[in-house]
Amino acid sequence: MPNPKLITCMACGVDQLKTRYNAHVAACDGKVHEYMTTNVDPEVLPDALDIDPIVMNMVERTDDQDMYDDDMIEYDFGDSPPAVGQQLNADNCGMDDDDMTDDDDFATDDNYSDHSDNEDDDDQGNGLRQEAIAIEAMGNDEEGGLYVDPWDKEPPLRSDVPFEETVQGSSPLDKHHQKSFELYSWIQEHNVSRDAYTSLLSMLNGWIVDDSFDRKPLFSPAKSEARLEKMFDLQETEYRICPDHCRLFPPTSMEDCSCGKEQFRSDGKPIASMSYFPMRRQLSYMIADKDIRTSILDTVTLQSLEPGEEVLTDITDGTVYRTLKAHLFQNQSETNLSLAVSLFVDGFTPFKGSGNSRMTIKLYIKSISYLSNLYIPLIRYKTKHMMQVAIIPADHTGDIYSFLTPLLRELFVLEDAGMNVYCEGGPIHVKVHLLLASGDLIGCQEIAHHTGNNSEYGCRQCRIKTTSEISPAGKGPGRYYPGTIAMSEPRTDDEFVRGMPDFGIKKATKFGQLKSFHGYSFFGLDEMHCIGANVTRKLWDMITGNFATDVNSTIKLHNRPCSNIGRAIVDSGSTIPSRIFEGAFRDVSKKAGLMRSVDWIMFLQIIVPTLVFEQLVEEYGRDSDQVQALMSLVIGCTLSLQWEIDREDHSNIKKHLHAWHLHMKNHMDHNLYTVNFHLLRHFPDIIEKLGPLRGYSTRSAERAIGFFKRHIKLRVRPGANAAKIIKRQLLMRNFERVYKSDDPLEELPSNQYIVPDEDEEYEEIILWNHHVASVTDYNAKYNLIEYLTNYWHYQFRDDRVLHSVLDNNIRIGKQLLKGDIIFRCQEYPSTAKKLDTLVKLIMPTTSGSGMFFGDLLLFFTHTYEGIEHPLCLLKVYGNIRMTEYGARRTKKGVPFGFRTSSNTSTSDKLYVTHANNLKTNAGLLKSSLHDGRYYLVFPEMIPDDIQLGDINNI
């Protein structure tokens, strides 16, 4: 039966919707037109159909727009109303918030905060509405079976034929090209406007008169970009999308959308289009890099440790990868590789007060693990090893999988037949397997076809049945997760492969068709959104009582203690070097709204077990249930955030997070038990399956989002601007990966001294800005000879040192580098007006060893009996104690001491110790309750796991 909404054109014979029939007839010339791409720069971009029909970069068409026009306008970016189909500020909802406006003293990967637990009860029924919106958006035509998705009309995908990719070998660049491209790359990275770029270029070209530049001016922005596009063929292709963002169409499709919206202009061109940068093309450039290939091969051929002995350090240590390795990652060689990649789907809003939400899709290589490069242990988290394939509209009213179709079609081919990469050292056959598809809460529930956290079965990992409670805001019901003492039944793989509407999985996920699919763990669990943007933020609301109704959180404090906490954080600004922590210290009592996810994580790790702890002890007592439960939360989360997790850590994570669960279930009002608190209970299982949470965190994805937010500036059609930004970023990354050295030693001072260690007894130690001096030079100030003699005396079991004359020669360093940590000393202070010489160290004692804290005074090396040792003179803090809590068993919390305003104590002592004993930098956090008390804080501080040493036993 013919479709009553279609009219057949008498000229070309193609069926048209009635709503656009007249426009079609006016432009029809009797020929059937296939949709071809119109490239932004025809000189350097090939036609779409000559590339491959599986490629796209989502961008709304702007035909006569110059590649730089208006895209450098500066705007103030921030939060804006969420898009259609998202759970708007609902209780338990996983929305992202970009309200950071003030400057930070430390750059982090996090660019926004996620408000998935924030209260706005007008949307309490949102979880059920969301499904209705999606169904309604598809239109009655699809429900009645009248509309067939254009992708279903495409020929079957041949996944048994490999892709063929050719990557030309890189040729050396002359200095003129090199500097031009380096400037272009720097301009993109620092978001310099076009006018400023042009002005800077004019000034630089006026200075270039020496022969090192061959007297050639640097390239203009457009010329640099055009030449880079010729060097790195990204194969960008544009595809038509519905103007209402219902779906993406196949490259040659002229079909209309089920919504009836006009799809073409009067000239026959699409109204809206999107672009995609193929994953295989980006991967082929990486595979052509010999160092990356070697790193991949080293990782996938690592010998697994014996069961029960392994320390989890990455996703490759989890049970999922080890299980898949047997049939997906075997028999690898230099010319035959199998890669594991991860997909991250996340949303962001480019402008404050704007309705233009975009969703980014990013992929990262997961098989690349450790390199020897200084500062860079995990190269996949470096910007130039990230792959952005698309930016799609976040307000898509149809199925997100319509927009993911080109990516999925690539993945099906890459896992079956793979691709052949022809390059130097090739050809190389590569198969690619998607190991993870993750993101924030909303992103994950969409790709999993989950009804959402505000539904009856609101967890995507287990079948916990939520309870309906009036929210703390008091305006309506929400769904909460008190559960039972034992964990609920985990979801089966089949629920996602086939769908299980009765338990909240609306239909099958297309990712379930992949060979690498492994059920609920395939969608990961992000520590940054869960712990940072939600759990800790909600925890502070519980502490301050920031609710419209009277709820029992058991940890509420009065206004004055909360203000004192914020004031103590501010007062500690000069004694906590921000460079040693990933977040920024802020007055949480006044600026909670400005805190990012990484700030909240640091708040949980550092402020809660110190300043919040002491105020709760003052209010409720050190033996109270809430104090013990809160410390368990801190310990469980901090252990989960480690890069290395052993069996004991894993057991303690489970124990401590279970203790927090029991307290919330048995003592707090259940309308505080939101979905992210429930997700904490899944940490042990996910860590077992996928390794440490940091190995698949979205922190690097947020860094990429930050880049796009700074660069997307067209409010009218941000999609067009977004496509340009993706292209420029990929060009920049390819250039930097091929032509810019990655060796961090080039960034180090030229005057450096690597301390000899022929027996490889300790980590490499380097003195920066060193010079030769003598012991006597420092005797008047420090009496160095006495402490140096004591050091060498304790190295031997006899008294030989006491009866010998020590060499007077020493080598002084202004700074010391150990591993990836830079240490500074008081003899050569930095320009920063912060305490940056305080360190945590492990020193030998008469009873073994213990943890100590002290100020570094001097770095030097000294030789005795032909052996040179890297040493440091330091003032070790005395009278350091531990906080205590617990009823049945006294537990140790964190270290503290009493210091004068000039940071001194009569118990301090000077020592010379081996530089290998230095572990990390530390800071002093002023107490919010006790005069003169300071907490000694350091990265990854874990309460109840600190063994202080006795200064009298050193």
Disulfide bonds with the S-S distance in Angstrom:
none
